[in-house]
Amino acid sequence: MAVQTQGPNLFELSYEDTKIVYALDETSGAPRLEYSGPMGRHSFEGDAIRTEDSARGREVSVTLDGVSHLRTITLTVFLPDVQFDGSNELSFRTVGIHATRRRSMMDGPGAEFTTEPLEFDGTAKLIEFRALEAPTLL
């Protein structure tokens, strides 16, 4: 018995040496994000992933590095609203941002904020999960 979901439940993104996999849990719908790139390898689940629906689709943000109150590096990617046309997979292009905020330890000007734009090649997939069927006793 197949369990049907609404829209894609798996997004794979790549940009140079950066790979991102964003998936929705098949039972709870909770998000999971795997990151591998210049900032190392990271896994995020649940509340560690911030999502917001916008005109571009879904904005997905995670904090890759937070060094006390002095530096924070975040990653935001934009996942487009996808409509499948008879298949369970669709390729797309999208954007993302690495943002770094550094705070001054001394009395002086406020935080320094820099961003690096990213252009991703992506694949949206609809994965059907099969429910376990009860064993038949003979």
Contacts in CASP RR format, 6 or more apart in sequence:
PFRMAT RR
TARGET T0000
AUTHOR 0000-0000-0000
METHOD contacts of the structure
MODEL  1
MAVQTQGPNLFELSYEDTKIVYALDETSGAPRLEYSGPMGRHSFEGDAIR
TEDSARGREVSVTLDGVSHLRTITLTVFLPDVQFDGSNELSFRTVGIHAT
RRRSMMDGPGAEFTTEPLEFDGTAKLIEFRALEAPTLL
1 130 0 8 1.000
1 131 0 8 1.000
1 133 0 8 1.000
2 128 0 8 1.000
2 129 0 8 1.000
2 130 0 8 1.000
2 131 0 8 1.000
3 26 0 8 1.000
3 128 0 8 1.000
3 129 0 8 1.000
3 130 0 8 1.000
3 131 0 8 1.000
4 128 0 8 1.000
5 24 0 8 1.000
5 26 0 8 1.000
5 126 0 8 1.000
5 128 0 8 1.000
7 82 0 8 1.000
7 84 0 8 1.000
7 126 0 8 1.000
8 82 0 8 1.000
8 84 0 8 1.000
8 90 0 8 1.000
8 124 0 8 1.000
8 125 0 8 1.000
8 126 0 8 1.000
9 23 0 8 1.000
9 24 0 8 1.000
9 26 0 8 1.000
9 29 0 8 1.000
9 125 0 8 1.000
9 126 0 8 1.000
9 127 0 8 1.000
10 21 0 8 1.000
10 22 0 8 1.000
10 23 0 8 1.000
10 24 0 8 1.000
10 124 0 8 1.000
10 125 0 8 1.000
10 126 0 8 1.000
10 127 0 8 1.000
11 20 0 8 1.000
11 21 0 8 1.000
11 22 0 8 1.000
11 23 0 8 1.000
11 79 0 8 1.000
11 122 0 8 1.000
11 123 0 8 1.000
11 124 0 8 1.000
11 125 0 8 1.000
12 19 0 8 1.000
12 20 0 8 1.000
12 21 0 8 1.000
12 122 0 8 1.000
12 123 0 8 1.000
12 125 0 8 1.000
13 19 0 8 1.000
13 20 0 8 1.000
13 21 0 8 1.000
13 22 0 8 1.000
13 77 0 8 1.000
13 94 0 8 1.000
13 120 0 8 1.000
13 121 0 8 1.000
13 122 0 8 1.000
14 20 0 8 1.000
14 120 0 8 1.000
14 121 0 8 1.000
14 122 0 8 1.000
15 118 0 8 1.000
15 119 0 8 1.000
15 120 0 8 1.000
15 121 0 8 1.000
17 37 0 8 1.000
17 38 0 8 1.000
18 35 0 8 1.000
18 36 0 8 1.000
18 37 0 8 1.000
18 38 0 8 1.000
18 118 0 8 1.000
18 120 0 8 1.000
19 34 0 8 1.000
19 35 0 8 1.000
19 36 0 8 1.000
19 37 0 8 1.000
20 33 0 8 1.000
20 34 0 8 1.000
20 35 0 8 1.000
20 36 0 8 1.000
20 75 0 8 1.000
20 77 0 8 1.000
20 120 0 8 1.000
21 33 0 8 1.000
21 34 0 8 1.000
22 31 0 8 1.000
22 32 0 8 1.000
22 33 0 8 1.000
22 60 0 8 1.000
22 77 0 8 1.000
22 79 0 8 1.000
23 31 0 8 1.000
23 32 0 8 1.000
23 33 0 8 1.000
24 30 0 8 1.000
24 31 0 8 1.000
24 32 0 8 1.000
25 31 0 8 1.000
25 32 0 8 1.000
26 127 0 8 1.000
26 129 0 8 1.000
30 45 0 8 1.000
30 46 0 8 1.000
31 44 0 8 1.000
31 45 0 8 1.000
31 46 0 8 1.000
31 49 0 8 1.000
31 51 0 8 1.000
31 60 0 8 1.000
32 43 0 8 1.000
32 44 0 8 1.000
32 45 0 8 1.000
32 46 0 8 1.000
32 49 0 8 1.000
33 43 0 8 1.000
33 44 0 8 1.000
33 45 0 8 1.000
33 49 0 8 1.000
33 60 0 8 1.000
33 62 0 8 1.000
34 41 0 8 1.000
34 42 0 8 1.000
34 43 0 8 1.000
34 44 0 8 1.000
35 41 0 8 1.000
35 42 0 8 1.000
35 43 0 8 1.000
35 44 0 8 1.000
35 62 0 8 1.000
35 64 0 8 1.000
35 75 0 8 1.000
36 42 0 8 1.000
39 64 0 8 1.000
39 65 0 8 1.000
39 73 0 8 1.000
39 75 0 8 1.000
39 98 0 8 1.000
40 64 0 8 1.000
42 62 0 8 1.000
42 64 0 8 1.000
44 62 0 8 1.000
48 62 0 8 1.000
48 63 0 8 1.000
49 60 0 8 1.000
49 61 0 8 1.000
49 62 0 8 1.000
50 60 0 8 1.000
50 61 0 8 1.000
50 62 0 8 1.000
51 58 0 8 1.000
51 59 0 8 1.000
51 60 0 8 1.000
51 61 0 8 1.000
52 58 0 8 1.000
52 59 0 8 1.000
53 59 0 8 1.000
54 78 0 8 1.000
56 78 0 8 1.000
56 80 0 8 1.000
57 78 0 8 1.000
57 79 0 8 1.000
57 80 0 8 1.000
57 81 0 8 1.000
58 78 0 8 1.000
58 79 0 8 1.000
58 81 0 8 1.000
59 76 0 8 1.000
59 77 0 8 1.000
59 78 0 8 1.000
59 79 0 8 1.000
60 76 0 8 1.000
60 77 0 8 1.000
60 78 0 8 1.000
60 79 0 8 1.000
61 74 0 8 1.000
61 75 0 8 1.000
61 76 0 8 1.000
61 77 0 8 1.000
62 74 0 8 1.000
62 75 0 8 1.000
63 72 0 8 1.000
63 73 0 8 1.000
63 74 0 8 1.000
64 73 0 8 1.000
64 74 0 8 1.000
64 75 0 8 1.000
64 98 0 8 1.000
65 71 0 8 1.000
65 72 0 8 1.000
65 73 0 8 1.000
66 72 0 8 1.000
66 73 0 8 1.000
69 103 0 8 1.000
70 102 0 8 1.000
70 103 0 8 1.000
70 105 0 8 1.000
71 100 0 8 1.000
71 101 0 8 1.000
71 102 0 8 1.000
71 103 0 8 1.000
72 100 0 8 1.000
72 101 0 8 1.000
73 98 0 8 1.000
73 99 0 8 1.000
73 100 0 8 1.000
73 101 0 8 1.000
74 98 0 8 1.000
74 99 0 8 1.000
75 96 0 8 1.000
75 97 0 8 1.000
75 98 0 8 1.000
75 99 0 8 1.000
76 96 0 8 1.000
76 97 0 8 1.000
76 99 0 8 1.000
77 94 0 8 1.000
77 95 0 8 1.000
77 96 0 8 1.000
77 118 0 8 1.000
77 120 0 8 1.000
78 94 0 8 1.000
78 95 0 8 1.000
78 96 0 8 1.000
79 94 0 8 1.000
79 124 0 8 1.000
80 92 0 8 1.000
80 94 0 8 1.000
80 124 0 8 1.000
82 90 0 8 1.000
82 92 0 8 1.000
82 124 0 8 1.000
84 90 0 8 1.000
84 126 0 8 1.000
88 125 0 8 1.000
88 126 0 8 1.000
88 127 0 8 1.000
88 128 0 8 1.000
89 123 0 8 1.000
89 124 0 8 1.000
89 125 0 8 1.000
89 126 0 8 1.000
90 123 0 8 1.000
90 124 0 8 1.000
91 121 0 8 1.000
91 122 0 8 1.000
91 123 0 8 1.000
92 122 0 8 1.000
92 123 0 8 1.000
92 124 0 8 1.000
93 119 0 8 1.000
93 120 0 8 1.000
93 121 0 8 1.000
93 122 0 8 1.000
94 119 0 8 1.000
94 120 0 8 1.000
94 122 0 8 1.000
95 117 0 8 1.000
95 118 0 8 1.000
95 119 0 8 1.000
95 120 0 8 1.000
96 117 0 8 1.000
96 118 0 8 1.000
96 119 0 8 1.000
96 120 0 8 1.000
97 115 0 8 1.000
97 116 0 8 1.000
97 117 0 8 1.000
97 118 0 8 1.000
98 115 0 8 1.000
98 116 0 8 1.000
98 118 0 8 1.000
99 113 0 8 1.000
99 114 0 8 1.000
99 115 0 8 1.000
99 116 0 8 1.000
100 113 0 8 1.000
100 114 0 8 1.000
100 115 0 8 1.000
101 111 0 8 1.000
101 112 0 8 1.000
101 113 0 8 1.000
102 111 0 8 1.000
102 112 0 8 1.000
102 113 0 8 1.000
103 110 0 8 1.000
103 111 0 8 1.000
104 110 0 8 1.000
104 111 0 8 1.000
104 112 0 8 1.000
END
